[in-house]
Every structure is written in C-alpha cells, then in structure tokens.
Amino acid sequence: MTKAVRWGVVGTGRIAQTFASDLAPLAEGEVVAVGSRTAEAAEAFARRFGVARHYAGYEALCEDPGVDCVYVATPHPFHRDHALLALSRGKPVLVEKAFTMTADEARDVVAAARRSGLFAMEAMWTRFLPHVRTLRERVAAGVLGEVVLLVADHGKWFARDATSRLFAPELGGGALLDLGVYPVSFASMLLGPPSSVRSMVTTAFTGVDATTSILLGHPSGAQAVLTCTSSARSATRASVVGTETRLEVEGDFYAPSAFSIVARDGTLLERVEGPVVGRGLQFQALEVARCLEAGLTESPVMPLDETVSIMATMERALGGASSG
Ligand SMILES: NC(=O)c1ccc[n+]([C@@H]2O[C@H](COP(=O)([O-])OP(=O)(O)OC[C@H]3O[C@@H](n4cnc5c(N)ncnc54)[C@H](OP(=O)(O)O)[C@@H]3O)[C@@H](O)[C@H]2O)c1
C-alpha cells in the first residue's frame, strides 16, 4: 500500500473542511496539522477533524517537520504566495483551483517547484474521479471517432453579497475562475490547448464576471462551447461529440457522476457510473500520495504546463471578451 501522506492544511474554510472529512477514512493520507489566520479558527478546525497540531499563521504550519505536503485552501488571490511559502520551506504543494489569478502567477509557482525539485499540483479533483478517469480512457481509445465538439456548462446561483468570495474583487471574485475553470479544464483534458479563444462576459454588480461564455478552437478543427454563471443554476452537464458516437456526462459533470455513450442512431451503447463515498476530494489526495511515493514532481494526470495553459485560456477569455 502507498505510504500515508501527512497533510498540512492552509486555511480553515469550506473546502479545507471538506478535504479533511473526505480524507478521514483514507489510509493513504491524514491531516496532521492546520494553519489559520487566527488561533481560534485553527484550534476549532483541529478539534472538529481530530487534527494533531494547529497553528496561528501559515508560516508555522509550513515549517512543521511532521508535514509531508501542504494543501493550499485559501481564496485564489493568495494561492501564489501561500504555495511559494510552502515550497520555500521544502514542502510539496496541492493548490486549490483556480491555481492562481493569472498565468504569470501560475508560472511563478511552477518555476519555484521545478527549481526546488518539489512536487506541485492544481487541486483539479474532477480529473481523479472514477467516471472522469474512465471517460478519458474511452476518448483516448477512439470510441468517439474524431472529436468534433465539446459542450460543458457550470452555473450556480449565489445570493448578491458584495463580501462573498464569488463577487468580491479582492477575494478573486468572478464566475470564470471559480466555476468556469471546470469546463475549461475539461476541454483542455480532452482537446488539449486551444488555438483560438472567443468570449462574452456579463458583469456582476461588483464588476467581476457573472456570466462568461467561451468558444475554443483547436488545431484538429474541434470546437468547445463552454459557459459558466454565478447568477443561475444550470444543468452542469458536459457532452463530447465525435464522428462515431457521443459521450454525455450527467450533471454535475465535474463532481461524482455518470456518463453514457450513445451511437449516431441514438442507441445507448454504454452507461458508466462512478459511485463515490463522500464529496470525492480523496481521489486527488490518492494521486498526490502515488506521485510522492514514486518520486514524481508533477502528476501526469494534471501536469503543471497544462495548469498554466488553463490559466492562460481563462485570462484570454476575460481579457478579450465582448460584453454581454
Ligand atoms: N475543489 C472544490 O470543489 C472547491 C470548492 C470550493 C472552493 N474551492 C477553492 O478553494 C479555495 C477556497 O474556497 P472556500 O470556498 O473554501 O473559501 P472560504 O470558505 O472563504 O475559505 C477560505 C479560507 O481561506 C483563509 N483566508 C486567508 N486569507 C483570507 C482572506 N483575506 N479572506 C478570506 N479568507 C482568507 C481563511 O481561513 P483562516 O481564516 O482559517 O486562515 C478562510 O476560511 C478557492 O480558491 C476556491 O476556488 C474549491
């Protein structure tokens, strides 16, 4: 069995809590330390999730010699600095999505990890879910024929709250970096980097993007149609349409789900379900454990250059958008 990774968690918010509870039943990983901006929040997190050590401040956490890998679970504007902090203390990092705010920030983290020979990975947990691993295999095996079109959407409704992470510019607000990163990453996984990016953005009351639609063109001729919004709950489905068959992923496509492969005449050829215990964050932790044990400095499933490319696509979509 893979050696258990001793995790240190930076931040005590929503996703840090989900990570801790998804890891609890796992033999290959254990949260052994947590760092927070405040001693109270660190202590409360440690008590709730049975974490051995808690620190006021992220630096102390990153210096804990009993931590093998640091999980950065703060809002995206802080990912770069918190990842660099962990790397500077000799710790491998798993960094929440969106990996950073910009492609340049992502390059900074990647360069630091490579310079120090330490493992780093974007916490794009979707890639490691059973149904996504299987659908990736089907596409690679050519079951779809030539991929012509990919469609994916991620819409969630959030209450108008200027202090919310989804809307506050200083917390990295905006639908694309938070929600749209899933469709963009899904397209990148199956089609590679785009050769052209077109987009339209409707802004929210705080000026950040609320609804963003993206058209991607690829050297193969394949196109992707990707949408995200923080103003409405969409079906959050994805489909990949090939010359021979199409693959339909049920909503929520980015979370534990199921997919079907359908022939041109509408015949259902296969349906794959990927039942998962908990929310599903444990699969990315298993990948980190596997990579660390194998001495890898990045995951072949979520490579660092691809993370930078995904950030660059989102940057192009926001930078070159028409207004809706
Ligand atoms: N993988 C997923 O499914 C998923 C889901 C949700 C979010 N995320 C990602 O995870 C990251 C955190 O999201 P979240 O929903 O967990 O956010 P959250 O609930 O607001 O928690 C963020 C935590 O970061 C720390 N923090 C440090 N500086 C902060 C600042 N200036 N303002 C607010 N918090 C600050 C805080 O912990 P302390 O005060 O204890 O230091 C806070 O509890 C985001 O990048 C997001 O995109 C991923």
The ligand as an ORCA input file, in Angstrom:
! r2SCAN-3c Opt
* xyz 0 1
  N     -12.431     21.802     -5.100
  C     -13.613     22.312     -4.846
  O     -14.644     21.676     -5.012
  C     -13.709     23.701     -4.314
  C     -14.902     24.113     -3.757
  C     -14.931     25.367     -3.182
  C     -13.810     26.179     -3.244
  N     -12.675     25.761     -3.842
  C     -11.497     26.624     -3.918
  O     -10.898     26.672     -2.639
  C     -10.466     27.995     -2.328
  C     -11.134     28.427     -1.022
  O     -12.525     28.418     -1.206
  P     -13.554     28.245      0.035
  O     -14.907     28.160     -0.565
  O     -13.090     27.182      0.945
  O     -13.380     29.686      0.713
  P     -13.691     30.105      2.218
  O     -14.764     29.220      2.794
  O     -13.916     31.565      2.187
  O     -12.357     29.778      2.985
  C     -11.133     30.363      2.638
  C     -10.221     30.343      3.846
  O      -9.005     30.982      3.455
  C      -8.431     31.667      4.559
  N      -8.111     33.044      4.162
  C      -6.873     33.575      4.089
  N      -6.889     34.850      3.745
  C      -8.186     35.166      3.576
  C      -8.859     36.373      3.243
  N      -8.202     37.517      3.016
  N     -10.211     36.356      3.189
  C     -10.887     35.225      3.411
  N     -10.294     34.049      3.756
  C      -8.964     34.016      3.836
  C      -9.463     31.625      5.683
  O      -9.027     30.669      6.625
  P      -8.329     31.121      8.000
  O      -9.024     32.384      8.446
  O      -8.542     29.980      8.887
  O      -6.891     31.375      7.693
  C     -10.745     31.130      5.030
  O     -11.514     30.335      5.890
  C     -10.816     28.853     -3.542
  O      -9.696     29.046     -4.350
  C     -11.871     28.035     -4.275
  O     -11.869     28.213     -5.674
  C     -12.604     24.522     -4.354
*
